[in-house]
Amino acid sequence: MKTIQKITVISITVCALAAMSGCSNMSRRDKNTAIGATIGAVGGAILTGGSGIGTAGGAAVGGVIGHQVGR
């Protein structure tokens, strides 16, 4: 089961990075927010063993941090 979770996390990360590469018209703050949310989601998924709540919580916290870094 751990292998499936690792593959899922890697797949989500690759898809998110590919989606963000098409966002060339985003402001620097928007990019930081998206990157923070992606990193937070991956971190939340890893720390909680793939829990949906942990992933969503990590994305929310990462997005807020990414948004504040751009100030």
PDB file with one MODEL, atoms N, CA, C and O in Angstrom:
MODEL        1
ATOM      1  N   MET A   1       0.809  -1.189   0.000  1.00  0.00           N
ATOM      2  CA  MET A   1       0.000   0.000   0.000  1.00  0.00           C
ATOM      3  C   MET A   1       0.859   1.262   0.000  1.00  0.00           C
ATOM      4  O   MET A   1       0.460   2.269  -0.586  1.00  0.00           O
ATOM      5  N   LYS A   2       1.999   1.235   0.626  1.00  0.00           N
ATOM      6  CA  LYS A   2       2.875   2.402   0.662  1.00  0.00           C
ATOM      7  C   LYS A   2       3.354   2.761  -0.744  1.00  0.00           C
ATOM      8  O   LYS A   2       3.507   3.942  -1.059  1.00  0.00           O
ATOM      9  N   THR A   3       3.589   1.769  -1.582  1.00  0.00           N
ATOM     10  CA  THR A   3       4.044   2.027  -2.943  1.00  0.00           C
ATOM     11  C   THR A   3       2.980   2.772  -3.728  1.00  0.00           C
ATOM     12  O   THR A   3       3.305   3.691  -4.479  1.00  0.00           O
ATOM     13  N   ILE A   4       1.735   2.404  -3.576  1.00  0.00           N
ATOM     14  CA  ILE A   4       0.643   3.078  -4.278  1.00  0.00           C
ATOM     15  C   ILE A   4       0.537   4.527  -3.821  1.00  0.00           C
ATOM     16  O   ILE A   4       0.310   5.414  -4.643  1.00  0.00           O
ATOM     17  N   GLN A   5       0.697   4.782  -2.537  1.00  0.00           N
ATOM     18  CA  GLN A   5       0.629   6.145  -2.022  1.00  0.00           C
ATOM     19  C   GLN A   5       1.778   6.992  -2.565  1.00  0.00           C
ATOM     20  O   GLN A   5       1.577   8.154  -2.919  1.00  0.00           O
ATOM     21  N   LYS A   6       2.979   6.419  -2.631  1.00  0.00           N
ATOM     22  CA  LYS A   6       4.114   7.156  -3.169  1.00  0.00           C
ATOM     23  C   LYS A   6       3.898   7.483  -4.639  1.00  0.00           C
ATOM     24  O   LYS A   6       4.189   8.597  -5.075  1.00  0.00           O
ATOM     25  N   ILE A   7       3.399   6.540  -5.393  1.00  0.00           N
ATOM     26  CA  ILE A   7       3.132   6.772  -6.809  1.00  0.00           C
ATOM     27  C   ILE A   7       2.063   7.843  -6.974  1.00  0.00           C
ATOM     28  O   ILE A   7       2.161   8.687  -7.864  1.00  0.00           O
ATOM     29  N   THR A   8       1.049   7.813  -6.126  1.00  0.00           N
ATOM     30  CA  THR A   8      -0.012   8.816  -6.190  1.00  0.00           C
ATOM     31  C   THR A   8       0.520  10.204  -5.898  1.00  0.00           C
ATOM     32  O   THR A   8       0.200  11.152  -6.615  1.00  0.00           O
ATOM     33  N   VAL A   9       1.323  10.337  -4.862  1.00  0.00           N
ATOM     34  CA  VAL A   9       1.890  11.641  -4.502  1.00  0.00           C
ATOM     35  C   VAL A   9       2.780  12.160  -5.623  1.00  0.00           C
ATOM     36  O   VAL A   9       2.705  13.337  -5.975  1.00  0.00           O
ATOM     37  N   ILE A  10       3.603  11.318  -6.177  1.00  0.00           N
ATOM     38  CA  ILE A  10       4.482  11.727  -7.277  1.00  0.00           C
ATOM     39  C   ILE A  10       3.663  12.126  -8.495  1.00  0.00           C
ATOM     40  O   ILE A  10       3.975  13.122  -9.148  1.00  0.00           O
ATOM     41  N   SER A  11       2.634  11.374  -8.806  1.00  0.00           N
ATOM     42  CA  SER A  11       1.781  11.694  -9.955  1.00  0.00           C
ATOM     43  C   SER A  11       1.072  13.029  -9.783  1.00  0.00           C
ATOM     44  O   SER A  11       1.004  13.828 -10.716  1.00  0.00           O
ATOM     45  N   ILE A  12       0.551  13.264  -8.596  1.00  0.00           N
ATOM     46  CA  ILE A  12      -0.121  14.541  -8.322  1.00  0.00           C
ATOM     47  C   ILE A  12       0.863  15.693  -8.438  1.00  0.00           C
ATOM     48  O   ILE A  12       0.532  16.744  -8.988  1.00  0.00           O
ATOM     49  N   THR A  13       2.063  15.501  -7.926  1.00  0.00           N
ATOM     50  CA  THR A  13       3.076  16.547  -8.003  1.00  0.00           C
ATOM     51  C   THR A  13       3.437  16.862  -9.447  1.00  0.00           C
ATOM     52  O   THR A  13       3.524  18.030  -9.826  1.00  0.00           O
ATOM     53  N   VAL A  14       3.644  15.841 -10.243  1.00  0.00           N
ATOM     54  CA  VAL A  14       4.003  16.049 -11.651  1.00  0.00           C
ATOM     55  C   VAL A  14       2.870  16.751 -12.391  1.00  0.00           C
ATOM     56  O   VAL A  14       3.117  17.666 -13.176  1.00  0.00           O
ATOM     57  N   CYS A  15       1.649  16.338 -12.151  1.00  0.00           N
ATOM     58  CA  CYS A  15       0.501  16.982 -12.803  1.00  0.00           C
ATOM     59  C   CYS A  15       0.358  18.433 -12.379  1.00  0.00           C
ATOM     60  O   CYS A  15       0.072  19.297 -13.209  1.00  0.00           O
ATOM     61  N   ALA A  16       0.551  18.707 -11.108  1.00  0.00           N
ATOM     62  CA  ALA A  16       0.446  20.085 -10.624  1.00  0.00           C
ATOM     63  C   ALA A  16       1.530  20.968 -11.217  1.00  0.00           C
ATOM     64  O   ALA A  16       1.267  22.106 -11.606  1.00  0.00           O
ATOM     65  N   LEU A  17       2.747  20.447 -11.286  1.00  0.00           N
ATOM     66  CA  LEU A  17       3.829  21.234 -11.879  1.00  0.00           C
ATOM     67  C   LEU A  17       3.603  21.465 -13.364  1.00  0.00           C
ATOM     68  O   LEU A  17       3.907  22.541 -13.878  1.00  0.00           O
ATOM     69  N   ALA A  18       3.078  20.475 -14.049  1.00  0.00           N
ATOM     70  CA  ALA A  18       2.774  20.648 -15.479  1.00  0.00           C
ATOM     71  C   ALA A  18       1.666  21.676 -15.681  1.00  0.00           C
ATOM     72  O   ALA A  18       1.713  22.465 -16.625  1.00  0.00           O
ATOM     73  N   ALA A  19       0.680  21.669 -14.807  1.00  0.00           N
ATOM     74  CA  ALA A  19      -0.412  22.642 -14.912  1.00  0.00           C
ATOM     75  C   ALA A  19       0.082  24.053 -14.618  1.00  0.00           C
ATOM     76  O   ALA A  19      -0.342  25.011 -15.264  1.00  0.00           O
ATOM     77  N   MET A  20       0.966  24.179 -13.654  1.00  0.00           N
ATOM     78  CA  MET A  20       1.480  25.498 -13.313  1.00  0.00           C
ATOM     79  C   MET A  20       2.395  26.063 -14.390  1.00  0.00           C
ATOM     80  O   MET A  20       2.525  27.282 -14.502  1.00  0.00           O
ATOM     81  N   SER A  21       3.026  25.217 -15.174  1.00  0.00           N
ATOM     82  CA  SER A  21       3.919  25.726 -16.208  1.00  0.00           C
ATOM     83  C   SER A  21       3.150  26.467 -17.290  1.00  0.00           C
ATOM     84  O   SER A  21       3.738  27.265 -18.020  1.00  0.00           O
ATOM     85  N   GLY A  22       1.864  26.226 -17.409  1.00  0.00           N
ATOM     86  CA  GLY A  22       1.048  26.919 -18.386  1.00  0.00           C
ATOM     87  C   GLY A  22       0.466  28.223 -17.880  1.00  0.00           C
ATOM     88  O   GLY A  22      -0.348  28.843 -18.564  1.00  0.00           O
ATOM     89  N   CYS A  23       0.862  28.643 -16.711  1.00  0.00           N
ATOM     90  CA  CYS A  23       0.297  29.851 -16.100  1.00  0.00           C
ATOM     91  C   CYS A  23       1.264  31.020 -16.231  1.00  0.00           C
ATOM     92  O   CYS A  23       1.624  31.639 -15.230  1.00  0.00           O
ATOM     93  N   SER A  24       1.681  31.324 -17.430  1.00  0.00           N
ATOM     94  CA  SER A  24       2.679  32.370 -17.631  1.00  0.00           C
ATOM     95  C   SER A  24       2.118  33.764 -17.388  1.00  0.00           C
ATOM     96  O   SER A  24       2.886  34.696 -17.150  1.00  0.00           O
ATOM     97  N   ASN A  25       0.800  33.931 -17.443  1.00  0.00           N
ATOM     98  CA  ASN A  25       0.234  35.255 -17.242  1.00  0.00           C
ATOM     99  C   ASN A  25      -0.121  35.536 -15.781  1.00  0.00           C
ATOM    100  O   ASN A  25      -0.770  36.540 -15.487  1.00  0.00           O
ATOM    101  N   MET A  26       0.291  34.670 -14.875  1.00  0.00           N
ATOM    102  CA  MET A  26       0.010  34.874 -13.455  1.00  0.00           C
ATOM    103  C   MET A  26       1.023  35.858 -12.868  1.00  0.00           C
ATOM    104  O   MET A  26       2.164  35.935 -13.323  1.00  0.00           O
ATOM    105  N   SER A  27       0.589  36.607 -11.852  1.00  0.00           N
ATOM    106  CA  SER A  27       1.511  37.503 -11.168  1.00  0.00           C
ATOM    107  C   SER A  27       2.466  36.676 -10.300  1.00  0.00           C
ATOM    108  O   SER A  27       2.258  35.484 -10.076  1.00  0.00           O
ATOM    109  N   ARG A  28       3.499  37.334  -9.828  1.00  0.00           N
ATOM    110  CA  ARG A  28       4.477  36.638  -8.982  1.00  0.00           C
ATOM    111  C   ARG A  28       3.816  36.111  -7.713  1.00  0.00           C
ATOM    112  O   ARG A  28       4.115  34.999  -7.276  1.00  0.00           O
ATOM    113  N   ARG A  29       2.923  36.896  -7.118  1.00  0.00           N
ATOM    114  CA  ARG A  29       2.230  36.469  -5.901  1.00  0.00           C
ATOM    115  C   ARG A  29       1.342  35.259  -6.177  1.00  0.00           C
ATOM    116  O   ARG A  29       1.284  34.340  -5.360  1.00  0.00           O
ATOM    117  N   ASP A  30       0.642  35.248  -7.327  1.00  0.00           N
ATOM    118  CA  ASP A  30      -0.206  34.111  -7.684  1.00  0.00           C
ATOM    119  C   ASP A  30       0.627  32.846  -7.869  1.00  0.00           C
ATOM    120  O   ASP A  30       0.227  31.760  -7.451  1.00  0.00           O
ATOM    121  N   LYS A  31       1.786  33.000  -8.496  1.00  0.00           N
ATOM    122  CA  LYS A  31       2.670  31.848  -8.684  1.00  0.00           C
ATOM    123  C   LYS A  31       3.167  31.322  -7.340  1.00  0.00           C
ATOM    124  O   LYS A  31       3.203  30.112  -7.117  1.00  0.00           O
ATOM    125  N   ASN A  32       3.550  32.235  -6.446  1.00  0.00           N
ATOM    126  CA  ASN A  32       4.006  31.814  -5.116  1.00  0.00           C
ATOM    127  C   ASN A  32       2.902  31.097  -4.352  1.00  0.00           C
ATOM    128  O   ASN A  32       3.160  30.122  -3.647  1.00  0.00           O
ATOM    129  N   THR A  33       1.675  31.581  -4.494  1.00  0.00           N
ATOM    130  CA  THR A  33       0.539  30.938  -3.831  1.00  0.00           C
ATOM    131  C   THR A  33       0.326  29.531  -4.368  1.00  0.00           C
ATOM    132  O   THR A  33       0.127  28.590  -3.599  1.00  0.00           O
ATOM    133  N   ALA A  34       0.369  29.388  -5.696  1.00  0.00           N
ATOM    134  CA  ALA A  34       0.170  28.068  -6.308  1.00  0.00           C
ATOM    135  C   ALA A  34       1.290  27.104  -5.936  1.00  0.00           C
ATOM    136  O   ALA A  34       1.038  25.934  -5.645  1.00  0.00           O
ATOM    137  N   ILE A  35       2.509  27.589  -5.945  1.00  0.00           N
ATOM    138  CA  ILE A  35       3.640  26.727  -5.579  1.00  0.00           C
ATOM    139  C   ILE A  35       3.540  26.320  -4.113  1.00  0.00           C
ATOM    140  O   ILE A  35       3.766  25.159  -3.772  1.00  0.00           O
ATOM    141  N   GLY A  36       3.203  27.273  -3.246  1.00  0.00           N
ATOM    142  CA  GLY A  36       3.042  26.963  -1.824  1.00  0.00           C
ATOM    143  C   GLY A  36       1.948  25.944  -1.581  1.00  0.00           C
ATOM    144  O   GLY A  36       2.101  25.043  -0.757  1.00  0.00           O
ATOM    145  N   ALA A  37       0.830  26.086  -2.305  1.00  0.00           N
ATOM    146  CA  ALA A  37      -0.272  25.136  -2.149  1.00  0.00           C
ATOM    147  C   ALA A  37       0.129  23.746  -2.616  1.00  0.00           C
ATOM    148  O   ALA A  37      -0.239  22.747  -1.997  1.00  0.00           O
ATOM    149  N   THR A  38       0.877  23.682  -3.701  1.00  0.00           N
ATOM    150  CA  THR A  38       1.321  22.378  -4.214  1.00  0.00           C
ATOM    151  C   THR A  38       2.270  21.702  -3.232  1.00  0.00           C
ATOM    152  O   THR A  38       2.111  20.524  -2.912  1.00  0.00           O
ATOM    153  N   ILE A  39       3.248  22.452  -2.762  1.00  0.00           N
ATOM    154  CA  ILE A  39       4.210  21.885  -1.820  1.00  0.00           C
ATOM    155  C   ILE A  39       3.511  21.500  -0.518  1.00  0.00           C
ATOM    156  O   ILE A  39       3.807  20.459   0.068  1.00  0.00           O
ATOM    157  N   GLY A  40       2.587  22.341  -0.070  1.00  0.00           N
ATOM    158  CA  GLY A  40       1.842  22.029   1.150  1.00  0.00           C
ATOM    159  C   GLY A  40       0.983  20.783   1.007  1.00  0.00           C
ATOM    160  O   GLY A  40       0.886  19.980   1.935  1.00  0.00           O
ATOM    161  N   ALA A  41       0.357  20.621  -0.161  1.00  0.00           N
ATOM    162  CA  ALA A  41      -0.469  19.433  -0.394  1.00  0.00           C
ATOM    163  C   ALA A  41       0.370  18.167  -0.374  1.00  0.00           C
ATOM    164  O   ALA A  41      -0.022  17.161   0.218  1.00  0.00           O
ATOM    165  N   VAL A  42       1.516  18.220  -1.016  1.00  0.00           N
ATOM    166  CA  VAL A  42       2.399  17.042  -1.025  1.00  0.00           C
ATOM    167  C   VAL A  42       2.896  16.759   0.387  1.00  0.00           C
ATOM    168  O   VAL A  42       2.895  15.610   0.830  1.00  0.00           O
ATOM    169  N   GLY A  43       3.319  17.801   1.091  1.00  0.00           N
ATOM    170  CA  GLY A  43       3.779  17.616   2.471  1.00  0.00           C
ATOM    171  C   GLY A  43       2.689  17.080   3.375  1.00  0.00           C
ATOM    172  O   GLY A  43       2.932  16.191   4.192  1.00  0.00           O
ATOM    173  N   GLY A  44       1.479  17.621   3.231  1.00  0.00           N
ATOM    174  CA  GLY A  44       0.363  17.133   4.037  1.00  0.00           C
ATOM    175  C   GLY A  44       0.025  15.686   3.741  1.00  0.00           C
ATOM    176  O   GLY A  44      -0.297  14.916   4.646  1.00  0.00           O
ATOM    177  N   ALA A  45       0.098  15.317   2.469  1.00  0.00           N
ATOM    178  CA  ALA A  45      -0.178  13.929   2.090  1.00  0.00           C
ATOM    179  C   ALA A  45       0.875  12.983   2.660  1.00  0.00           C
ATOM    180  O   ALA A  45       0.555  11.890   3.128  1.00  0.00           O
ATOM    181  N   ILE A  46       2.119  13.411   2.613  1.00  0.00           N
ATOM    182  CA  ILE A  46       3.200  12.558   3.127  1.00  0.00           C
ATOM    183  C   ILE A  46       3.092  12.411   4.649  1.00  0.00           C
ATOM    184  O   ILE A  46       3.210  11.309   5.186  1.00  0.00           O
ATOM    185  N   LEU A  47       2.866  13.532   5.333  1.00  0.00           N
ATOM    186  CA  LEU A  47       2.832  13.495   6.796  1.00  0.00           C
ATOM    187  C   LEU A  47       1.633  12.740   7.355  1.00  0.00           C
ATOM    188  O   LEU A  47       1.713  12.168   8.442  1.00  0.00           O
ATOM    189  N   THR A  48       0.521  12.734   6.621  1.00  0.00           N
ATOM    190  CA  THR A  48      -0.675  12.066   7.128  1.00  0.00           C
ATOM    191  C   THR A  48      -0.937  10.727   6.456  1.00  0.00           C
ATOM    192  O   THR A  48      -1.993  10.128   6.662  1.00  0.00           O
ATOM    193  N   GLY A  49      -0.005  10.257   5.669  1.00  0.00           N
ATOM    194  CA  GLY A  49      -0.168   8.956   5.026  1.00  0.00           C
ATOM    195  C   GLY A  49      -1.207   8.956   3.912  1.00  0.00           C
ATOM    196  O   GLY A  49      -1.840   7.932   3.655  1.00  0.00           O
ATOM    197  N   GLY A  50      -1.386  10.093   3.250  1.00  0.00           N
ATOM    198  CA  GLY A  50      -2.312  10.153   2.128  1.00  0.00           C
ATOM    199  C   GLY A  50      -3.730  10.541   2.498  1.00  0.00           C
ATOM    200  O   GLY A  50      -4.640  10.406   1.681  1.00  0.00           O
ATOM    201  N   SER A  51      -3.932  11.018   3.711  1.00  0.00           N
ATOM    202  CA  SER A  51      -5.260  11.437   4.151  1.00  0.00           C
ATOM    203  C   SER A  51      -5.723  12.640   3.337  1.00  0.00           C
ATOM    204  O   SER A  51      -4.950  13.564   3.085  1.00  0.00           O
ATOM    205  N   GLY A  52      -6.975  12.622   2.931  1.00  0.00           N
ATOM    206  CA  GLY A  52      -7.524  13.732   2.169  1.00  0.00           C
ATOM    207  C   GLY A  52      -7.560  15.018   2.966  1.00  0.00           C
ATOM    208  O   GLY A  52      -7.291  16.095   2.435  1.00  0.00           O
ATOM    209  N   ILE A  53      -7.891  14.907   4.232  1.00  0.00           N
ATOM    210  CA  ILE A  53      -7.943  16.085   5.099  1.00  0.00           C
ATOM    211  C   ILE A  53      -6.544  16.657   5.296  1.00  0.00           C
ATOM    212  O   ILE A  53      -6.360  17.874   5.281  1.00  0.00           O
ATOM    213  N   GLY A  54      -5.573  15.792   5.478  1.00  0.00           N
ATOM    214  CA  GLY A  54      -4.188  16.252   5.629  1.00  0.00           C
ATOM    215  C   GLY A  54      -3.675  16.919   4.369  1.00  0.00           C
ATOM    216  O   GLY A  54      -2.957  17.917   4.436  1.00  0.00           O
ATOM    217  N   THR A  55      -4.039  16.371   3.219  1.00  0.00           N
ATOM    218  CA  THR A  55      -3.619  16.952   1.950  1.00  0.00           C
ATOM    219  C   THR A  55      -4.256  18.321   1.751  1.00  0.00           C
ATOM    220  O   THR A  55      -3.576  19.273   1.366  1.00  0.00           O
ATOM    221  N   ALA A  56      -5.551  18.425   2.009  1.00  0.00           N
ATOM    222  CA  ALA A  56      -6.250  19.703   1.855  1.00  0.00           C
ATOM    223  C   ALA A  56      -5.732  20.730   2.861  1.00  0.00           C
ATOM    224  O   ALA A  56      -5.550  21.899   2.522  1.00  0.00           O
ATOM    225  N   GLY A  57      -5.501  20.297   4.076  1.00  0.00           N
ATOM    226  CA  GLY A  57      -4.961  21.206   5.093  1.00  0.00           C
ATOM    227  C   GLY A  57      -3.578  21.701   4.730  1.00  0.00           C
ATOM    228  O   GLY A  57      -3.269  22.881   4.901  1.00  0.00           O
ATOM    229  N   GLY A  58      -2.741  20.802   4.228  1.00  0.00           N
ATOM    230  CA  GLY A  58      -1.401  21.193   3.794  1.00  0.00           C
ATOM    231  C   GLY A  58      -1.451  22.167   2.641  1.00  0.00           C
ATOM    232  O   GLY A  58      -0.661  23.109   2.588  1.00  0.00           O
ATOM    233  N   ALA A  59      -2.378  21.952   1.708  1.00  0.00           N
ATOM    234  CA  ALA A  59      -2.525  22.859   0.576  1.00  0.00           C
ATOM    235  C   ALA A  59      -2.965  24.242   1.045  1.00  0.00           C
ATOM    236  O   ALA A  59      -2.467  25.253   0.550  1.00  0.00           O
ATOM    237  N   ALA A  60      -3.888  24.290   1.988  1.00  0.00           N
ATOM    238  CA  ALA A  60      -4.366  25.575   2.502  1.00  0.00           C
ATOM    239  C   ALA A  60      -3.250  26.336   3.214  1.00  0.00           C
ATOM    240  O   ALA A  60      -3.042  27.524   2.968  1.00  0.00           O
ATOM    241  N   VAL A  61      -2.548  25.653   4.081  1.00  0.00           N
ATOM    242  CA  VAL A  61      -1.463  26.305   4.821  1.00  0.00           C
ATOM    243  C   VAL A  61      -0.352  26.728   3.861  1.00  0.00           C
ATOM    244  O   VAL A  61       0.172  27.837   3.969  1.00  0.00           O
ATOM    245  N   GLY A  62       0.009  25.853   2.926  1.00  0.00           N
ATOM    246  CA  GLY A  62       1.048  26.190   1.952  1.00  0.00           C
ATOM    247  C   GLY A  62       0.657  27.358   1.074  1.00  0.00           C
ATOM    248  O   GLY A  62       1.496  28.200   0.751  1.00  0.00           O
ATOM    249  N   GLY A  63      -0.608  27.424   0.680  1.00  0.00           N
ATOM    250  CA  GLY A  63      -1.082  28.538  -0.133  1.00  0.00           C
ATOM    251  C   GLY A  63      -0.997  29.861   0.602  1.00  0.00           C
ATOM    252  O   GLY A  63      -0.602  30.875   0.025  1.00  0.00           O
ATOM    253  N   VAL A  64      -1.365  29.855   1.872  1.00  0.00           N
ATOM    254  CA  VAL A  64      -1.280  31.080   2.677  1.00  0.00           C
ATOM    255  C   VAL A  64       0.179  31.508   2.832  1.00  0.00           C
ATOM    256  O   VAL A  64       0.500  32.687   2.687  1.00  0.00           O
ATOM    257  N   ILE A  65       1.038  30.574   3.118  1.00  0.00           N
ATOM    258  CA  ILE A  65       2.461  30.903   3.279  1.00  0.00           C
ATOM    259  C   ILE A  65       3.033  31.427   1.963  1.00  0.00           C
ATOM    260  O   ILE A  65       3.758  32.422   1.951  1.00  0.00           O
ATOM    261  N   GLY A  66       2.709  30.761   0.859  1.00  0.00           N
ATOM    262  CA  GLY A  66       3.181  31.214  -0.446  1.00  0.00           C
ATOM    263  C   GLY A  66       2.671  32.610  -0.790  1.00  0.00           C
ATOM    264  O   GLY A  66       3.388  33.405  -1.397  1.00  0.00           O
ATOM    265  N   HIS A  67       1.459  32.899  -0.408  1.00  0.00           N
ATOM    266  CA  HIS A  67       0.882  34.228  -0.671  1.00  0.00           C
ATOM    267  C   HIS A  67       1.593  35.298   0.146  1.00  0.00           C
ATOM    268  O   HIS A  67       1.827  36.403  -0.344  1.00  0.00           O
ATOM    269  N   GLN A  68       1.937  34.975   1.386  1.00  0.00           N
ATOM    270  CA  GLN A  68       2.597  35.944   2.255  1.00  0.00           C
ATOM    271  C   GLN A  68       4.063  36.151   1.898  1.00  0.00           C
ATOM    272  O   GLN A  68       4.612  37.220   2.163  1.00  0.00           O
ATOM    273  N   VAL A  69       4.699  35.166   1.312  1.00  0.00           N
ATOM    274  CA  VAL A  69       6.107  35.290   0.940  1.00  0.00           C
ATOM    275  C   VAL A  69       6.276  36.376  -0.114  1.00  0.00           C
ATOM    276  O   VAL A  69       7.300  37.058  -0.140  1.00  0.00           O
ATOM    277  N   GLY A  70       5.295  36.542  -0.974  1.00  0.00           N
ATOM    278  CA  GLY A  70       5.387  37.511  -2.050  1.00  0.00           C
ATOM    279  C   GLY A  70       5.240  38.954  -1.612  1.00  0.00           C
ATOM    280  O   GLY A  70       5.384  39.846  -2.449  1.00  0.00           O
ATOM    281  N   ARG A  71       4.969  39.229  -0.375  1.00  0.00           N
ATOM    282  CA  ARG A  71       4.744  40.608   0.085  1.00  0.00           C
ATOM    283  C   ARG A  71       6.005  41.378   0.191  1.00  0.00           C
ATOM    284  O   ARG A  71       5.982  42.551   0.564  1.00  0.00           O
TER     285      ARG A  71
ENDMDL
END
